Amino acid sequence: MRTILIRILTIAALFFAHDLAHAAPKAELWARWQKHDPANRQKIDHAAWDRFLKKYVVAPHPSGINRVRYQELSPEDLKGLKGYLQEMQSVAISNYSRAEQKAYWLNLYNAVTIDLVLARFPIKSIRDVNISPGLLARGPWGAKLVSVEGETLSLDDIEHRILRPIWKDKRVHYALNCASLGCPNLQPTAFTAENSEALLERGAAEFINHPRGVSIQKGRLQVSSIYVWFQEDFGGTAEELMEHWQKYANPPLAEALEKYTGGLTHDYDWRLNGVESQP
């Protein structure tokens, strides 16, 4: 059974590769961000972002997808979010330990994303925020939005040139939120050096055990497009991808995956992850 499924996944991945070649940038290291100080025990204060998340992220939500109460944001809390982003841009992040850096970049990415949505709310999808450079670009990911240590950075820079290549941790995909229903959950807690491991594990389990992550629907294996776009991050082979799913799958899903012998499809829901969004 396992051999048959591995074959199916391999064929499916090859089939989707051409169509999605431009959907996900490669992980290409921006070398200047490799600098860190393992001896530095100083902590970065993410309390303002943590308060924002606890107040505006609805978790758990009946849909199983954490939602954001964008329409309820107060002027005071928007000011607080802006202040947090300004404070993070003043941090000399190269002087911190790897654990502090990882939490910093994850929080910065998510806070910038939420700020983008709030600046243009109401919108139906973050892809409607067409500010990336390039004639065919869609969405905000390529736009230079923040400045850290004198370098202007885009969301793509943070994800594909810093987080993915430096840490090589597939679970980063469960931590970065693109304000969409198809995305892994925006956690209602800020990342810190101390809690990152637990939050990454939680994010992986929540996503894989939700229908938008991995499920068998109407007798067919349905997975998130994340696993096609970033297959190389999840091991690069169908067997490693299956092992990853089964590591986090609850018993019913794990058993169903073990027995499955059909085809594979993938999908991604770009609708905004607001509380008013359906389902």
Phi, psi and omega per residue, in radians:
M1 nan -0.831 -3.097
R2 -1.068 -0.724 -3.138
T3 -1.075 -0.722 3.129
I4 -1.104 -0.775 -3.108
L5 -1.167 -0.682 3.108
I6 -1.056 -0.717 3.113
R7 -1.083 -0.755 3.136
I8 -1.062 -0.812 -3.119
L9 -1.135 -0.685 3.136
T10 -1.108 -0.815 3.123
I11 -1.090 -0.749 3.141
A12 -1.089 -0.741 -3.135
A13 -1.095 -0.739 3.106
L14 -1.129 -0.664 -3.128
F15 -1.112 -0.708 -3.094
F16 -1.441 -0.280 -2.990
A17 -1.028 -0.799 -3.097
H18 -1.159 -0.774 -3.082
D19 -1.128 -0.559 -3.035
L20 -1.891 0.313 -3.042
A21 -0.996 -0.544 -3.082
H22 -1.805 0.120 -3.078
A23 -1.331 -0.527 -3.065
A24 -2.328 2.087 3.088
P25 -1.096 2.662 3.072
K26 -1.233 2.712 3.019
A27 -1.396 1.881 -3.101
E28 -2.216 1.946 -3.006
L29 -1.066 2.299 2.934
W30 -1.647 1.740 -2.890
A31 -1.028 -0.522 -3.065
R32 -1.119 -0.295 -3.126
W33 -1.619 0.110 3.078
Q34 -1.309 -0.362 -3.089
K35 -1.088 2.381 3.086
H36 -2.780 2.889 -3.131
D37 -2.191 1.707 -3.105
P38 -1.126 -0.320 -3.131
A39 -1.501 -0.226 -3.109
N40 -1.333 2.115 3.137
R41 -1.769 0.111 -3.115
Q42 -1.170 2.501 -3.122
K43 -1.862 2.578 3.046
I44 -1.692 2.327 -3.064
D45 -1.504 1.926 3.098
H46 -1.878 0.357 -3.056
A47 -1.059 -0.666 -3.125
A48 -1.119 -0.734 3.107
W49 -1.191 -0.671 3.116
D50 -1.084 -0.749 3.113
R51 -1.093 -0.735 3.121
F52 -1.048 -0.837 -3.121
L53 -1.079 -0.782 -3.116
K54 -1.127 -0.509 -3.110
K55 -1.478 -0.615 -2.965
Y56 -1.984 -0.184 3.085
V57 -1.636 2.161 3.121
V58 -1.577 1.898 -3.121
A59 -2.612 2.122 0.052
P60 -1.407 2.707 3.042
H61 -1.946 2.559 -3.114
P62 -0.924 -0.484 -3.126
S63 -1.308 -0.254 -3.049
G64 1.485 0.024 3.115
I65 -2.012 2.122 3.107
N66 -1.041 2.307 -3.080
R67 -2.015 2.770 3.141
V68 -2.009 2.342 -3.140
R69 -1.531 1.162 -3.091
Y70 -1.005 -0.726 -3.014
Q71 -1.257 -0.201 -3.101
E72 -1.748 0.034 -3.058
L73 -1.070 2.316 3.105
S74 -1.562 2.693 3.087
P75 -1.001 -0.624 -3.141
E76 -1.131 -0.727 -3.120
D77 -1.295 -0.532 3.033
L78 -1.136 -0.723 3.093
K79 -1.079 -0.684 3.118
G80 -1.131 -0.675 3.109
L81 -1.140 -0.773 3.107
K82 -1.060 -0.694 3.126
G83 -1.132 -0.703 3.101
Y84 -1.076 -0.783 3.140
L85 -1.105 -0.683 3.092
Q86 -1.132 -0.736 3.139
E87 -1.096 -0.740 -3.135
M88 -1.134 -0.559 -3.138
Q89 -1.320 -0.197 3.092
S90 -1.647 -0.060 -3.116
V91 -1.359 2.300 3.035
A92 -1.481 1.360 -2.932
I93 -1.117 -0.441 -3.141
S94 -1.124 -0.289 -3.108
N95 -1.554 0.000 -3.048
Y96 -1.773 2.948 3.107
S97 -1.245 2.858 3.131
R98 -1.048 -0.702 -3.113
A99 -1.116 -0.732 3.103
E100 -1.176 -0.674 3.131
Q101 -1.096 -0.772 -3.105
K102 -1.054 -0.835 3.119
A103 -1.092 -0.697 3.130
Y104 -1.023 -0.894 -3.085
W105 -1.173 -0.652 3.095
L106 -1.103 -0.822 -3.141
N107 -1.146 -0.726 -3.122
L108 -1.088 -0.781 3.127
Y109 -1.013 -0.864 -3.094
N110 -1.180 -0.678 -3.141
A111 -1.177 -0.701 3.090
V112 -1.103 -0.714 3.140
T113 -1.078 -0.815 3.129
I114 -1.113 -0.706 3.118
D115 -1.080 -0.682 3.098
L116 -1.050 -0.797 -3.132
V117 -1.133 -0.793 -3.100
L118 -1.102 -0.594 -3.121
A119 -1.177 -0.350 -3.073
R120 -2.172 0.116 -3.102
F121 -1.157 2.417 0.126
P122 -1.535 2.415 3.024
I123 -2.347 2.798 -3.140
K124 -1.564 -0.469 -3.094
S125 -2.724 2.580 3.101
I126 -1.138 -0.372 3.096
R127 -1.196 -0.231 3.070
D128 -1.334 -0.203 3.108
V129 -1.499 1.374 -3.026
N130 -1.517 1.427 -3.131
I131 -2.119 0.003 3.119
S132 -1.246 2.526 3.082
P133 -1.249 2.694 3.123
G134 1.928 2.426 -3.057
L135 -1.098 -0.669 -3.073
L136 -1.735 0.016 -3.107
A137 -1.222 2.536 3.090
R138 -2.351 2.381 3.141
G139 1.649 -3.045 -3.026
P140 -1.758 -0.021 -2.863
W141 -1.181 -0.442 -3.118
G142 -1.621 -0.113 -3.106
A143 -1.356 2.434 3.085
K144 -1.345 2.015 -2.950
L145 -2.065 -0.423 -3.113
V146 -2.377 2.829 3.111
S147 -2.198 2.138 3.141
V148 -2.225 2.174 -3.127
E149 0.915 0.656 3.089
G150 1.433 0.008 3.121
E151 -1.849 2.270 3.056
T152 -1.455 2.389 -3.004
L153 -2.256 2.547 3.000
S154 -1.826 2.959 3.033
L155 -1.079 -0.664 3.076
D156 -1.068 -0.681 3.107
D157 -1.058 -0.814 -3.103
I158 -1.093 -0.785 -3.081
E159 -1.325 -0.905 -2.930
H160 -1.664 -0.279 -3.115
R161 -1.999 -0.151 3.127
I162 -2.153 -1.197 -3.021
L163 -1.099 -0.938 -3.078
R164 -1.106 -0.891 -3.083
P165 -1.289 -0.504 -3.122
I166 -1.364 -0.837 -3.047
W167 -1.619 -0.403 3.137
K168 0.837 0.779 -3.115
D169 -1.974 1.910 -3.111
K170 -1.005 -0.434 -3.096
R171 -1.256 -0.198 3.035
V172 -0.964 -0.584 3.140
H173 -1.137 -0.375 3.097
Y174 -1.568 -0.076 -3.106
A175 -1.828 -0.548 -3.128
L176 -1.459 2.222 -3.082
N177 -1.950 2.293 -3.115
C178 -1.827 0.380 3.069
A179 1.050 0.573 -3.112
S180 -2.231 2.691 3.133
L181 -1.133 -0.486 -3.130
G182 -1.410 -0.171 -3.066
C183 -1.447 2.652 2.969
P184 -0.956 2.757 -3.023
N185 -1.050 2.408 2.865
L186 -1.349 2.000 -3.089
Q187 -1.214 2.538 -3.135
P188 -1.435 0.376 -3.105
T189 -2.458 2.408 3.087
A190 -1.230 2.551 3.057
F191 -1.285 2.480 3.007
T192 -2.387 2.952 3.098
A193 -1.035 -0.545 -3.063
E194 -1.423 -0.581 -3.023
N195 -1.857 -0.045 -3.039
S196 -1.012 -0.762 -3.110
E197 -1.051 -0.807 -3.139
A198 -1.138 -0.715 -3.135
L199 -1.193 -0.634 3.099
L200 -1.149 -0.711 3.099
E201 -1.147 -0.740 3.118
R202 -1.090 -0.798 -3.131
G203 -1.036 -0.721 3.124
A204 -1.109 -0.825 -3.117
A205 -1.141 -0.741 3.133
E206 -1.060 -0.741 -3.062
F207 -1.282 -0.825 -3.085
I208 -1.128 -0.561 -3.115
N209 -1.616 0.182 3.037
H210 -1.877 2.571 -3.101
P211 -0.940 -0.506 -3.130
R212 -1.289 -0.275 3.137
G213 -1.599 -1.232 3.126
V214 -2.498 2.228 3.094
S215 -2.797 2.852 3.006
I216 -1.980 1.923 -3.059
Q217 -2.043 2.190 -3.118
K218 0.937 0.698 3.075
G219 1.378 0.178 -3.083
R220 -2.254 2.415 3.127
L221 -1.265 2.112 -3.134
Q222 -2.054 2.168 -3.128
V223 -2.243 2.853 3.068
S224 -1.207 2.544 3.078
S225 -1.091 -0.308 3.086
I226 -0.939 -0.658 -3.075
Y227 -1.310 -0.264 3.042
V228 -1.599 -0.834 -3.133
W229 -1.045 -0.700 -3.039
F230 -2.035 0.630 -3.081
Q231 -0.956 -0.651 -3.106
E232 -1.097 -0.541 3.131
D233 -1.252 -0.440 -3.127
F234 -1.671 0.376 3.056
G235 2.020 -0.445 3.097
G236 1.509 -0.213 3.106
T237 -2.145 2.743 3.141
A238 -1.121 -0.633 -3.127
E239 -1.123 -0.752 3.130
E240 -1.182 -0.599 3.087
L241 -1.127 -0.767 3.111
M242 -1.104 -0.721 3.119
E243 -1.096 -0.646 3.113
H244 -1.123 -0.817 3.122
W245 -1.042 -0.782 -3.060
Q246 -1.241 -0.427 3.087
K247 -1.078 -0.641 -3.058
Y248 -1.842 -0.214 -3.079
A249 -1.154 2.458 3.007
N250 -1.218 2.859 -3.028
P251 -0.919 -0.796 -3.140
P252 -1.060 -0.743 3.138
L253 -1.189 -0.751 3.136
A254 -1.034 -0.731 3.126
E255 -1.157 -0.717 3.131
A256 -1.131 -0.684 3.110
L257 -1.139 -0.693 -3.135
E258 -1.084 -0.600 -3.066
K259 -1.602 -0.219 -2.970
Y260 -1.222 2.419 3.128
T261 -2.345 0.199 -3.080
G262 -1.602 -2.755 -3.118
G263 -1.545 -3.027 -3.076
L264 -2.393 2.416 3.005
T265 -2.277 2.830 3.115
H266 -2.415 2.748 -3.082
D267 -2.756 2.883 3.094
Y268 -2.671 2.251 -3.104
D269 -1.724 1.918 -3.078
W270 -1.536 0.045 3.122
R271 -1.104 2.582 -3.091
L272 -1.043 2.485 -3.115
N273 -1.531 0.736 3.074
G274 -1.395 2.850 -3.097
V275 -1.186 -0.393 -3.108
E276 -1.518 -0.142 -3.108
S277 -1.285 2.581 3.090
Q278 -1.939 2.574 0.117
P279 -1.349 nan nan
